[in-house]
């Protein structure tokens, strides 16, 4: 029986999928991602399960929307009894390892991974819990603000660079270790970076790549008074009135963002070069947790269902999958069932509670009929928002707001809301019916509020007196590294060398 395939998952943070219409846009300085795209199935219209870090990642790992996982925001616990792709693969005999960010909240910091090589970059407790009981409240110490835009520029080291340098180093060392063959099981290594997430601060070598970039100019903005209701709340949540954002600040922020895509491309290049040098083969998946509006519509960061925020790159390189562009809308919710399909792992026991579907039939030429679903219930909202991308249509619903409807074929920039157009009344009615069949918004809202209230009580209690954090502490047994006197030096040198005999 053939050995199941190794799997390498490369995840980045806040990468706008509109920059990957068919692999990376031709003006991006991304030679490594471009080479990967040339041998991948490229899903041009892939969407996150939720446009925020922790909810989007929990959905990516489990194939379930936030309304199932309970991970509504960046401080909601990811329950230990929810299977992830790491659980499914590990149960089937894989060794599973994570280097980098996955923004797990709660005492379980593994979620199926057998090994974690780094801590996370963000806290694992309930401190970032929003509160629907206080609509319009802005929690300044952790809410996004536009200081990331006004502070854009050059630095040779930052909090996020320090983290991603560590993530990449640990990942390459792990690939070297895997090549030595001490563990004969197939492996799944997830490498998850925090860039190009704001702040938009980049190293000079990458900043200089975009000096004459024609895409730095301010994109189309919408005046506050003309924004939809949720976008107004997001602008208020980002404290937009406290900042004077002009063309120069926008250009610098976008330049820093593009520069950090090139920084990540270098890191990915090192990882792929190590894989090749150690003569290992693996299925490779590249994606992001959500996007970044980058000033489009006057919005920044994520937290909305507009394309810049909700659309992500998704590329899969695997034996038997012909390199191609797939235009049909798909979701990061589909990654877990796709990985299971590629590895020959059955999800029959959990399929009734899975919101994604395998992408292999679509890559083989089959049509997709199910709409893509997205949810958001975190800061900047006052009630859960839901979205369906159904063929050419994008439908957005929130019990607190008017519906929105966009024709993504004729209006890819989402400039014309068709929800009030009588010519599209039948389409609107059909999508409303599909949304009503999928979501009980009143129940969804009640469950979010209950979760928030519970967490506020627990967090305040746990911060009163001695505090024991849930943040992951990487285990590094120095007495088992390099040469120690309980080891045979001759055996050690032979076991740690790859390739041997050359």
C-alpha positions in Angstrom: 0.0 0.0 0.0 1.4 3.4 -1.0 2.4 5.8 1.8 -0.1 8.6 2.2 1.2 12.0 0.9 3.0 14.5 3.0 1.2 17.8 3.3 2.7 21.3 3.7 0.2 24.1 4.5 1.5 27.7 4.1 -0.8 30.2 5.7 -0.5 34.0 5.8 -2.5 36.7 7.6 -4.7 39.3 6.0 -3.7 38.8 2.4 -6.2 40.4 0.0 -7.4 37.8 -2.5 -8.1 40.3 -5.2 -4.3 40.5 -5.6 -4.4 36.8 -6.6 -6.7 36.7 -9.6 -4.7 33.8 -11.1 -1.7 33.4 -8.7 0.0 36.6 -7.6 -0.7 39.7 -9.7 2.1 40.3 -12.3 3.3 43.5 -10.6 3.9 41.8 -7.2 7.5 40.9 -6.5 6.7 37.3 -5.6 8.9 34.9 -7.6 8.4 31.9 -5.2 4.6 32.2 -5.0 4.6 32.6 -8.8 6.5 29.4 -9.3 4.1 27.7 -6.9 1.1 29.1 -8.8 2.4 27.7 -12.0 2.0 24.1 -10.7 -1.2 24.7 -8.6 -4.9 24.7 -8.9 -5.6 28.4 -8.4 -9.0 29.2 -6.9 -9.5 32.8 -8.1 -12.7 33.4 -6.0 -11.9 31.9 -2.6 -13.5 33.3 0.5 -12.8 33.1 4.2 -15.4 31.5 6.6 -15.2 34.7 8.7 -13.2 37.9 8.0 -11.3 38.0 11.3 -8.3 36.0 12.5 -9.5 33.6 15.2 -13.0 32.9 13.7 -11.5 32.5 10.2 -8.8 30.2 11.3 -11.1 28.0 13.4 -13.4 27.7 10.4 -10.4 26.9 8.1 -9.2 24.2 10.5 -12.6 22.6 11.2 -14.6 23.2 8.0 -17.3 24.7 10.2 -18.7 28.3 10.3 -18.5 30.3 13.5 -22.2 29.6 14.3 -21.1 26.0 14.7 -17.7 26.4 16.3 -18.7 29.2 18.7 -15.5 31.1 17.7 -17.4 34.3 17.0 -14.5 36.8 17.6 -10.8 37.0 18.6 -11.5 36.1 22.2 -13.9 33.2 21.8 -12.8 29.7 22.9 -12.2 27.1 20.3 -13.7 24.0 22.0 -11.4 20.9 22.3 -14.1 18.5 21.0 -14.3 20.1 17.5 -12.2 18.0 15.1 -9.7 19.8 12.9 -7.8 18.7 9.9 -4.9 18.0 12.4 -7.2 15.6 14.3 -8.4 13.9 11.2 -4.9 13.4 9.8 -3.3 12.4 13.1 -6.0 9.9 13.7 -5.2 8.4 10.3 -1.5 8.0 11.2 0.0 11.4 10.3 2.5 13.3 12.4 1.1 16.8 12.7 3.1 20.0 13.5 2.4 23.7 13.6 5.0 26.5 13.3 3.4 29.9 13.8 0.1 31.6 14.3 -3.4 29.9 14.6 -4.9 32.2 17.2 -6.4 29.5 19.4 -8.3 30.9 22.4 -8.6 28.8 25.5 -6.6 26.2 27.4 -6.3 23.8 24.5 -3.4 25.2 22.4 -2.9 22.2 20.2 -6.2 21.2 18.6 -4.9 18.1 17.0 -1.3 19.2 16.4 1.2 16.7 18.0 3.9 19.4 18.1 4.0 23.2 18.2 7.3 24.9 17.4 6.5 28.4 18.4 4.1 30.3 20.7 1.3 32.3 19.1 1.7 36.0 18.4 -1.7 36.9 20.0 -3.2 36.2 23.5 -5.1 33.0 24.2 -7.4 34.5 26.8 -10.8 36.3 26.8 -9.4 39.8 27.0 -10.5 40.9 23.5 -14.2 40.0 24.0 -16.6 42.5 22.3 -19.9 43.4 24.0 -23.1 43.7 22.1 -24.7 45.1 25.3 -22.8 48.3 24.6 -23.4 49.2 20.9 -21.0 51.8 19.7 -18.5 51.3 22.5 -14.9 51.5 21.4 -12.3 49.5 23.4 -9.3 51.6 22.6 -6.5 49.3 24.0 -7.1 46.5 21.5 -9.4 47.8 18.8 -7.8 48.5 15.4 -7.2 52.2 14.7 -5.8 54.0 11.7 -2.4 54.5 13.4 -1.3 51.5 11.3 -1.9 53.8 8.2 -0.3 56.9 9.6 2.6 55.0 11.0 3.5 53.1 7.8 7.1 53.0 6.9 10.5 51.2 7.1 12.0 49.2 10.0 14.5 46.5 10.1 12.9 44.7 13.0 9.4 44.8 14.5 7.3 42.6 16.7 5.8 40.9 13.7 9.1 40.5 11.8 10.6 38.9 14.9 7.8 36.5 15.0 7.8 35.5 11.3 11.6 35.2 11.3 11.2 32.6 14.1 8.3 30.9 12.4 10.3 30.4 9.2 13.4 29.3 11.0 11.6 26.7 13.0 9.8 25.4 9.9 12.9 24.9 7.9 14.6 23.2 10.8 11.6 20.9 11.1 11.7 20.0 7.4 15.4 19.1 7.8 14.4 16.9 10.8 11.6 15.2 8.9 14.1 14.3 6.1 16.2 12.2 8.5 13.4 9.6 8.6 13.5 8.9 12.4 9.7 8.9 12.2 8.4 7.0 9.2 4.8 8.3 9.4 3.6 10.7 6.7 3.6 14.3 7.9 1.5 17.4 7.8 3.4 20.6 8.6 1.4 23.9 8.9 3.5 27.0 8.7 1.5 30.1 9.5 2.8 33.7 9.3 1.4 36.9 10.7 2.4 39.1 7.7 1.3 41.0 5.7 -1.1 41.9 8.5 -0.8 45.6 9.6 1.1 47.6 10.9 2.3 48.4 7.4 6.0 48.4 8.4 8.6 46.7 6.1 12.3 46.1 5.8 14.0 48.5 3.5 15.0 45.8 0.9 11.3 45.0 0.4 10.1 48.6 0.7 12.4 49.6 -2.1 10.9 47.0 -4.5 7.7 49.2 -4.7 9.2 52.6 -5.2 7.6 53.1 -8.6 4.6 50.8 -8.1 1.5 52.2 -9.9 -0.8 50.6 -7.4 0.0 52.9 -4.5 -2.5 55.6 -5.4 -5.5 56.0 -3.2 -8.3 53.7 -4.3 -11.9 54.7 -4.6 -13.3 56.0 -1.3 -16.9 56.5 -0.2 -17.9 59.3 2.1 -19.0 58.3 5.6 -22.5 59.4 5.0 -22.8 57.3 1.9 -21.5 54.1 3.5 -23.7 51.1 4.3 -24.6 50.7 8.0 -22.0 48.1 8.9 -19.2 50.0 7.1 -20.1 53.1 9.2 -19.7 51.1 12.3 -16.3 49.8 11.2 -15.1 53.3 10.5 -16.2 54.4 13.9 -14.6 51.3 15.5 -11.3 52.3 13.8 -11.6 55.8 15.2 -11.4 57.3 11.8 -12.3 60.8 13.0 -9.1 61.0 15.0 -6.8 60.6 12.0 -6.1 62.8 9.0 -5.5 60.2 6.2 -4.3 61.7 2.9 -3.0 60.3 -0.3 0.6 60.1 1.0 -0.4 58.1 4.1 -2.5 55.7 1.9 0.4 55.2 -0.5 2.9 54.5 2.3 0.5 52.0 3.9 -0.2 50.2 0.7 3.6 50.2 -0.1 4.4 48.7 3.2 1.7 46.0 2.7 2.9 45.1 -0.7 6.5 45.0 0.6 5.5 42.5 3.3 4.0 40.2 0.7 7.5 40.1 -0.8 9.0 39.5 2.6 6.6 36.5 3.1 7.5 35.3 -0.4 11.1 35.1 0.6 10.2 33.1 3.7 8.1 30.7 1.6 10.9 30.4 -0.9 13.3 29.3 1.9 10.8 26.7 3.1 10.2 25.3 -0.4 13.9 25.3 -1.2 14.5 23.3 2.0 11.8 20.8 1.0 13.5 20.4 -2.4 17.0 20.1 -1.0 15.9 17.3 1.4 14.3 15.4 -1.5 10.9 15.3 0.1 7.6 15.6 -1.7 4.4 17.1 -0.3 1.0 18.4 -1.3 1.3 22.2 -0.9 -1.6 24.4 0.1 -1.3 28.2 0.2 -4.0 30.5 1.7 -4.8 33.3 4.1 -7.2 33.7 7.0 -8.9 36.8 5.5 -8.0 39.9 3.5 -7.4 43.7 3.9 -9.5 46.5 2.4 -6.3 48.7 1.9 -8.3 51.9 1.8 -10.8 50.6 -0.8 -14.2 52.3 -0.1 -12.5 54.2 2.6 -12.2 51.0 4.7 -9.1 49.4 6.2 -8.2 46.0 7.6 -11.0 43.3 7.5 -14.3 42.6 9.3 -16.5 43.1 6.3 -17.8 41.0 3.4 -16.5 43.2 0.7 -14.0 41.5 -1.6 -10.8 43.0 -0.2 -11.7 41.8 3.3 -13.4 38.5 2.6 -11.6 37.1 -0.4 -8.3 35.2 0.0 -5.8 33.4 -2.2 -6.1 29.7 -2.3 -3.7 27.5 -4.3 -3.2 23.7 -4.1 -0.3 21.8 -5.7 -0.8 18.1 -5.6 0.0 15.0 -7.7 -2.9 14.3 -10.1 -4.2 17.9 -10.0 -3.6 19.7 -13.2 -2.4 23.3 -12.8 -5.4 25.5 -13.7 -7.5 28.5 -12.8 -10.9 27.8 -11.2 -13.3 30.7 -11.2 -16.2 29.2 -9.2 -16.5 30.6 -5.7 -15.1 28.4 -3.0 -14.2 28.7 0.7 -11.4 28.1 3.1 -14.1 25.9 4.8 -13.4 23.5 1.9 -9.7 23.0 2.8 -10.3 20.4 5.6 -12.5 18.1 3.4 -10.1 18.5 0.5 -7.1 17.5 2.7 -9.1 14.5 3.9 -9.9 13.6 0.3 -6.3 13.9 -0.8 -5.1 11.8 2.1 -7.7 9.2 1.8 -9.3 10.0 5.2 -13.0 9.6 5.7 -15.0 12.4 7.3 -18.2 10.4 7.3 -18.6 10.7 11.1 -18.5 14.5 11.1 -19.9 15.4 7.6 -23.4 16.3 9.0 -21.7 19.2 10.9 -19.3 20.3 8.1 -19.9 23.4 6.1 -17.3 22.9 3.5 -16.9 20.3 0.6 -13.9 18.8 -1.1 -12.5 20.8 -4.0 -11.3 17.8 -5.9 -14.4 17.4 -8.0 -14.3 21.0 -8.9 -10.7 20.7 -9.9 -11.7 17.8 -12.0 -14.2 19.8 -14.0 -17.4 19.3 -12.0 -19.7 22.2 -11.4 -20.3 23.7 -7.9 -23.9 24.3 -7.0 -23.8 25.1 -3.2 -23.3 28.8 -2.4 -20.4 29.9 -0.3 -21.4 31.1 3.2 -19.6 33.6 5.4 -20.3 34.9 8.9 -19.2 37.8 11.1 -20.1 38.5 14.7 -17.2 40.4 16.3 -16.1 44.0 16.9 -17.7 46.7 14.8 -21.0 44.7 14.6 -24.1 44.9 16.8 -25.7 41.7 15.6 -24.4 38.8 13.5 -23.9 39.4 9.7 -24.2 36.6 7.2 -23.3 36.4 3.5 -23.9 34.1 0.6 -21.8 34.2 -2.6 -24.0 32.3 -5.0 -22.7 32.2 -8.5 -22.6 35.8 -9.7 -24.4 37.1 -6.7 -23.3 38.3 -3.3 -26.0 38.7 -0.7 -25.4 40.3 2.7 -27.9 40.1 5.6 -28.0 41.5 9.1 -31.1 41.8 11.3 -30.0 45.3 12.3 -29.4 46.6 8.7 -30.9 46.7 5.2 -30.0 43.8 2.9 -27.2 44.3 0.3 -27.1 42.6 -3.1 -24.2 42.8 -5.6 -23.8 41.4 -9.1 -20.1 40.3 -9.0 -20.1 39.5 -12.7 -21.2 43.0 -13.9 -20.0 44.9 -10.9 -16.9 43.3 -9.4 -16.1 46.5 -7.5 -19.4 46.2 -5.6 -20.4 49.8 -6.5 -24.1 49.2 -7.0 -26.3 47.8 -4.3 -29.2 46.1 -6.2 -31.3 45.1 -3.1 -33.8 47.9 -3.8 -33.9 47.5 -7.6 -37.3 46.0 -8.7 -35.5 44.4 -11.6 -33.7 42.1 -9.2 -36.6 41.4 -6.8 -36.8 37.7 -7.7 -33.0 37.2 -7.2 -33.2 39.0 -3.8 -36.2 36.8 -2.7 -34.4 33.7 -3.7 -31.3 34.6 -1.8 -33.3 35.7 1.2 -35.0 32.3 1.2 -31.6 30.5 1.0 -30.3 32.6 3.9 -33.4 31.9 6.0 -33.1 28.2 5.4 -29.4 28.3 6.6 -29.6 30.8 9.5 -31.8 31.5 12.4 -30.5 35.0 13.0 -32.4 35.6 16.3 -30.9 32.4 17.7 -27.4 33.2 16.3 -27.6 36.7 18.0 -28.7 35.2 21.3 -25.9 32.7 21.3 -23.3 35.3 20.6 -24.6 37.6 23.4 -24.6 34.7 25.8 -21.0 33.8 24.9 -19.8 37.3 25.3 -21.5 37.8 28.7 -20.0 34.5 30.0 -16.5 35.4 28.9 -16.6 38.9 30.4 -17.4 37.3 33.8 -14.7 34.6 33.5 -12.0 37.0 32.2 -12.5 39.5 35.0 -12.5 36.7 37.6 -9.3 35.1 36.2 -7.5 38.4 36.2 -8.3 39.0 39.8 -5.4 37.7 41.9 -2.7 35.3 40.6 -2.9 35.0 36.8 -2.0 31.9 34.9 -2.1 32.5 31.1 -3.1 29.9 28.5 -0.5 31.1 26.0 1.4 28.2 24.5 4.9 27.7 25.9 7.1 25.9 23.4 8.9 22.9 24.8 12.6 23.0 24.0 14.5 20.2 25.8 18.1 21.3 25.6 19.3 18.1 27.0 18.0 16.3 24.0 19.5 18.6 21.4 22.9 18.4 19.7 25.4 16.2 21.6 24.9 15.0 25.2 26.7 12.3 27.2 23.8 9.9 27.2 24.2 9.7 23.4 26.7 7.9 21.2 28.5 10.6 19.1 29.0 8.2 16.2 25.3 7.3 16.1 24.2 10.9 16.5 26.4 12.2 13.7 25.1 9.5 11.3 21.4 10.0 12.3 21.5 13.8 11.9 23.1 13.8 8.5 21.0 13.9 5.3 21.7 12.8 2.7 24.1 10.1 4.0 26.9 8.7 2.0 27.5 11.6 -0.3 
